[in-house]
Amino acid sequence: MLERAFDEVSAAALAGGELVAIFPEGKITSDGELCPFRPGISRILERNAVPVIPVALSGLWGSIFSETRRPATGNHGRRDPSDGSP
């Protein structure tokens, strides 16, 4: 599945001049700290010599998109009435 994703990014998106945004950590942080970067960006750049523009998302820790109140379950912000959280 990962190889197919790299193929799609390379052939369909970057070769077609599209912008591709990736999160180099490969996962949502469990504690708000930066996680080690995964090698995906290097693998993409081996196939396509394209510019890389670093972007930071800040102020999200504590929002419904972070993991401050619940484990990473795929709930994506839908409140569970049984957990007592707002």
Backbone as a printed PyTorch tensor [residue, N CA C, xyz], in Angstrom:
tensor([[[  0.8210,  -1.1850,   0.0000],
         [  0.0000,   0.0000,   0.0000],
         [  0.8750,   1.2630,   0.0000]],

        [[  1.9480,   1.2330,   0.7660],
         [  2.8370,   2.3930,   0.8410],
         [  3.5140,   2.6510,  -0.5060]],

        [[  3.9750,   1.5850,  -1.1470],
         [  4.5980,   1.7420,  -2.4650],
         [  3.6130,   2.3150,  -3.4740]],

        [[  2.3740,   1.8750,  -3.4120],
         [  1.3360,   2.3960,  -4.3090],
         [  1.1240,   3.8880,  -4.0630]],

        [[  1.1600,   4.3030,  -2.7940],
         [  1.0070,   5.7260,  -2.4650],
         [  2.1710,   6.5340,  -3.0250]],

        [[  3.4020,   6.0190,  -2.8800],
         [  4.5610,   6.7220,  -3.4470],
         [  4.4600,   6.8050,  -4.9650]],

        [[  3.9970,   5.7360,  -5.5960],
         [  3.8120,   5.7400,  -7.0560],
         [  2.7920,   6.8030,  -7.4590]],

        [[  1.7080,   6.8890,  -6.7230],
         [  0.6530,   7.8640,  -7.0350],
         [  1.1560,   9.2930,  -6.8640]],

        [[  1.8750,   9.5440,  -5.7820],
         [  2.4330,  10.8760,  -5.5510],
         [  3.3850,  11.2420,  -6.6800]],

        [[  4.2360,  10.2970,  -7.0500],
         [  5.2480,  10.5620,  -8.0630],
         [  4.6410,  10.7460,  -9.4530]],

        [[  3.8920,   9.7740,  -9.9000],
         [  3.4020,   9.7650, -11.2870],
         [  2.2230,  10.7090, -11.5060]],

        [[  1.2630,  10.6590, -10.6350],
         [  0.0400,  11.4250, -10.8720],
         [  0.1180,  12.8590, -10.3770]],

        [[  0.6470,  13.0480,  -9.1890],
         [  0.6050,  14.3800,  -8.5820],
         [  1.8100,  15.2420,  -8.9590]],

        [[  2.9870,  14.8700,  -8.5130],
         [  4.1620,  15.7200,  -8.7200],
         [  4.5240,  15.8570, -10.2010]],

        [[  4.4440,  14.7820, -10.9440],
         [  4.7510,  14.8620, -12.3710],
         [  3.7450,  15.7420, -13.1030]],

        [[  2.5490,  15.8620, -12.5470],
         [  1.5070,  16.7100, -13.1310],
         [  1.5280,  18.1340, -12.6220]],

        [[  2.5340,  18.4710, -11.8070],
         [  2.6610,  19.8340, -11.3160],
         [  1.8010,  20.1640, -10.1110]],

        [[  1.2270,  19.1610,  -9.4680],
         [  0.3810,  19.3960,  -8.3010],
         [  1.2110,  19.5790,  -7.0360]],

        [[  0.6120,  20.2550,  -6.0690],
         [  1.1980,  20.4180,  -4.7430],
         [  0.8270,  19.1930,  -3.9130]],

        [[  1.7930,  18.6560,  -3.1980],
         [  1.5430,  17.5120,  -2.3250],
         [  1.9670,  17.9050,  -0.9210]],

        [[  1.0740,  17.7800,   0.0300],
         [  1.3900,  18.0750,   1.4270],
         [  1.4570,  16.7610,   2.2010]],

        [[  2.5370,  16.5940,   2.9530],
         [  2.6660,  15.3990,   3.7870],
         [  3.0740,  15.8290,   5.1890]],

        [[  2.7710,  14.9910,   6.1380],
         [  3.2160,  15.1860,   7.5020],
         [  4.4050,  14.2580,   7.6990]],

        [[  5.6230,  14.8030,   7.7830],
         [  6.8160,  13.9550,   7.7870],
         [  6.9570,  13.0580,   9.0070]],

        [[  6.1880,  13.3190,  10.0600],
         [  6.2500,  12.4510,  11.2320],
         [  5.4880,  11.1430,  10.9940]],

        [[  4.5410,  11.1660,  10.0930],
         [  3.7870,   9.9650,   9.7560],
         [  2.6820,   9.6000,  10.7340]],

        [[  2.4720,  10.4090,  11.7600],
         [  1.4100,  10.1210,  12.7320],
         [  1.1200,  11.3660,  13.5550]],

        [[  0.0330,  11.3280,  14.2660],
         [ -0.3190,  12.4030,  15.1860],
         [  0.4910,  12.2010,  16.4600]],

        [[  1.0510,  13.2760,  16.9700],
         [  1.8260,  13.1790,  18.2050],
         [  0.9250,  12.7710,  19.3720]],

        [[  1.4530,  11.9640,  20.2530],
         [  0.6690,  11.5300,  21.4160],
         [  0.8920,  12.4220,  22.6250]],

        [[  1.8940,  13.3330,  22.5350],
         [  2.1930,  14.1680,  23.7000],
         [  2.4460,  15.6350,  23.3460]],

        [[  2.2170,  16.0190,  22.1030],
         [  2.4150,  17.4010,  21.6960],
         [  3.8240,  17.7250,  21.2530]],

        [[  4.7520,  16.7930,  21.4170],
         [  6.1450,  16.9940,  21.0180],
         [  6.3640,  16.4770,  19.6040]],

        [[  7.3530,  17.0260,  18.9360],
         [  7.6990,  16.6070,  17.5940],
         [  8.2350,  15.1800,  17.6100]],

        [[  7.7190,  14.3410,  16.7180],
         [  8.1890,  12.9570,  16.5910],
         [  9.2780,  12.9020,  15.5240]],

        [[ 10.0740,  11.8560,  15.5190],
         [ 11.0910,  11.7210,  14.4730],
         [ 10.4370,  11.6650,  13.0890]],

        [[ 11.1200,  12.2490,  12.1130],
         [ 10.6130,  12.2230,  10.7480],
         [ 10.8020,  10.8300,  10.1540]],

        [[  9.8490,  10.4220,   9.3520],
         [  9.9010,   9.1610,   8.6330],
         [ 10.6200,   9.4000,   7.3020]],

        [[ 11.0860,   8.3580,   6.6500],
         [ 11.8810,   8.5280,   5.4330],
         [ 11.0760,   8.7980,   4.1560]],

        [[  9.7840,   8.9530,   4.2440],
         [  8.9580,   9.1140,   3.0520],
         [  9.3360,  10.2900,   2.1730]],

        [[  9.6580,  11.4280,   2.7710],
         [ 10.0060,  12.6020,   1.9670],
         [ 11.2610,  12.3250,   1.1400]],

        [[ 12.2230,  11.6340,   1.7120],
         [ 13.4410,  11.2890,   0.9630],
         [ 13.1180,  10.3650,  -0.2000]],

        [[ 12.2430,   9.4250,   0.0290],
         [ 11.8670,   8.4910,  -1.0430],
         [ 11.1280,   9.2130,  -2.1640]],

        [[ 10.2990,  10.1640,  -1.8060],
         [  9.5910,  10.9460,  -2.8300],
         [ 10.5810,  11.7760,  -3.6320]],

        [[ 11.5400,  12.4110,  -2.9460],
         [ 12.5130,  13.2630,  -3.6340],
         [ 13.4840,  12.4730,  -4.5060]],

        [[ 13.6930,  11.2010,  -4.1950],
         [ 14.5270,  10.3640,  -5.0620],
         [ 13.8740,  10.2100,  -6.4420]],

        [[ 12.5580,  10.1970,  -6.4730],
         [ 11.8220,  10.0200,  -7.7260],
         [ 11.5630,  11.3390,  -8.4420]],

        [[ 11.3430,  12.3970,  -7.6820],
         [ 10.9870,  13.6970,  -8.2480],
         [ 11.8110,  14.7850,  -7.5800]],

        [[ 12.6650,  15.4480,  -8.3420],
         [ 13.4610,  16.5520,  -7.8060],
         [ 12.6010,  17.8090,  -7.8080]],

        [[ 11.8010,  17.9590,  -6.7680],
         [ 10.8730,  19.0820,  -6.6610],
         [ 11.2280,  19.9270,  -5.4450]],

        [[ 10.7940,  21.1900,  -5.4230],
         [ 11.0500,  22.0250,  -4.2380],
         [ 10.2920,  21.4920,  -3.0200]],

        [[ 10.9040,  21.6480,  -1.8590],
         [ 10.2600,  21.2900,  -0.5950],
         [ 10.0540,  22.5730,   0.1820]],

        [[  8.8330,  22.8220,   0.5900],
         [  8.4930,  24.0330,   1.3360],
         [  8.0220,  23.6160,   2.7270]],

        [[  8.8530,  23.8060,   3.7520],
         [  8.4410,  23.4260,   5.1080],
         [  7.3230,  24.3440,   5.6120]],

        [[  6.3500,  23.7460,   6.2440],
         [  5.2230,  24.4820,   6.8130],
         [  4.9710,  23.9130,   8.2050]],

        [[  4.6890,  24.7610,   9.1580],
         [  4.3750,  24.3090,  10.5140],
         [  2.9270,  24.6320,  10.8340]],

        [[  2.2620,  23.7000,  11.4710],
         [  0.9190,  23.9320,  11.9990],
         [  1.0780,  24.1140,  13.4980]],

        [[  0.7000,  25.2660,  14.0000],
         [  0.8490,  25.5020,  15.4310],
         [ -0.4990,  25.8140,  16.0530]],

        [[ -0.5710,  25.6670,  17.3570],
         [ -1.7870,  25.9760,  18.0890],
         [ -2.8390,  24.8920,  18.0250]],

        [[ -2.4870,  23.7080,  17.5370],
         [ -3.4680,  22.6300,  17.4290],
         [ -3.4990,  21.7210,  18.6480]],

        [[ -2.4130,  21.7440,  19.4560],
         [ -2.3940,  20.8670,  20.6240],
         [ -3.4600,  21.3290,  21.6020]],

        [[ -4.3510,  20.4200,  21.9620],
         [ -5.4740,  20.7360,  22.8290],
         [ -6.7700,  20.8990,  22.0520]],

        [[ -6.6880,  20.9520,  20.7250],
         [ -7.8980,  21.0560,  19.9010],
         [ -8.5110,  19.6720,  19.7050]],

        [[ -9.6270,  19.6110,  18.9950],
         [-10.2560,  18.3110,  18.7350],
         [ -9.3940,  17.4340,  17.8330]],

        [[ -8.3840,  18.0280,  17.1750],
         [ -7.5140,  17.2550,  16.2940],
         [ -6.3210,  16.6630,  17.0230]],

        [[ -6.1180,  17.0040,  18.2860],
         [ -4.9790,  16.4820,  19.0280],
         [ -5.4150,  15.2940,  19.8770]],

        [[ -4.4640,  14.7200,  20.5700],
         [ -4.7190,  13.5340,  21.3770],
         [ -4.6870,  13.8420,  22.8720]],

        [[ -5.0950,  15.0390,  23.2590],
         [ -5.0020,  15.4060,  24.6720],
         [ -6.0650,  14.7450,  25.5310]],

        [[ -7.2120,  14.4160,  24.9630],
         [ -8.3090,  13.8870,  25.7690],
         [ -8.6280,  12.4330,  25.4920]],

        [[ -8.1130,  11.8920,  24.4220],
         [ -8.4740,  10.5290,  24.0600],
         [ -7.3150,   9.8670,  23.3240]],

        [[ -7.2740,   8.5630,  23.3580],
         [ -6.2480,   7.8680,  22.5810],
         [ -6.5550,   7.9650,  21.0860]],

        [[ -5.5780,   7.6800,  20.2560],
         [ -5.7740,   7.7210,  18.8050],
         [ -6.6730,   6.5670,  18.3880]],

        [[ -7.9640,   6.8290,  18.2710],
         [ -8.9260,   5.7800,  17.9530],
         [ -9.5900,   5.9770,  16.6070]],

        [[ -9.2980,   7.0780,  15.9380],
         [ -9.9880,   7.3530,  14.6930],
         [-11.2950,   8.0750,  14.9230]],

        [[-11.5510,   8.5190,  16.1520],
         [-12.7950,   9.2040,  16.4920],
         [-12.8930,  10.5690,  15.8280]],

        [[-11.7750,  11.2320,  15.5880],
         [-11.6820,  12.4990,  14.8670],
         [-12.6720,  13.5660,  15.3290]],

        [[-12.7270,  13.7690,  16.6360],
         [-13.4950,  14.8870,  17.1580],
         [-14.9280,  14.5890,  17.5300]],

        [[-15.4170,  13.4170,  17.2120],
         [-16.7960,  13.0920,  17.6000],
         [-16.7960,  12.7470,  19.0740]],

        [[-17.6140,  13.4440,  19.8280],
         [-17.6260,  13.2620,  21.2840],
         [-18.3240,  11.9770,  21.6690]],

        [[-17.7360,  11.2690,  22.6020],
         [-18.3450,  10.0790,  23.1760],
         [-19.0660,  10.5210,  24.4400]],

        [[-20.4100,  10.4990,  24.4730],
         [-21.1410,  10.9960,  25.6350],
         [-20.8180,  10.2490,  26.9240]],

        [[-20.2820,   9.0390,  26.8250],
         [-20.0030,   8.2740,  28.0370],
         [-18.6890,   8.6480,  28.7090]],

        [[-17.8420,   9.4520,  28.0240],
         [-16.5420,   9.7410,  28.6240],
         [-16.5260,  10.9780,  29.4990]],

        [[-17.6040,  11.7600,  29.5060],
         [-17.7030,  12.9270,  30.3740],
         [-16.9400,  14.1390,  29.8910]],

        [[-16.3100,  14.0690,  28.7230],
         [-15.5740,  15.2400,  28.2300],
         [-16.5030,  16.1600,  27.4550]],

        [[-16.1490,  17.4540,  27.4100],
         [-17.0100,  18.4090,  26.6900],
         [-16.9960,  18.1980,  25.2010]]])
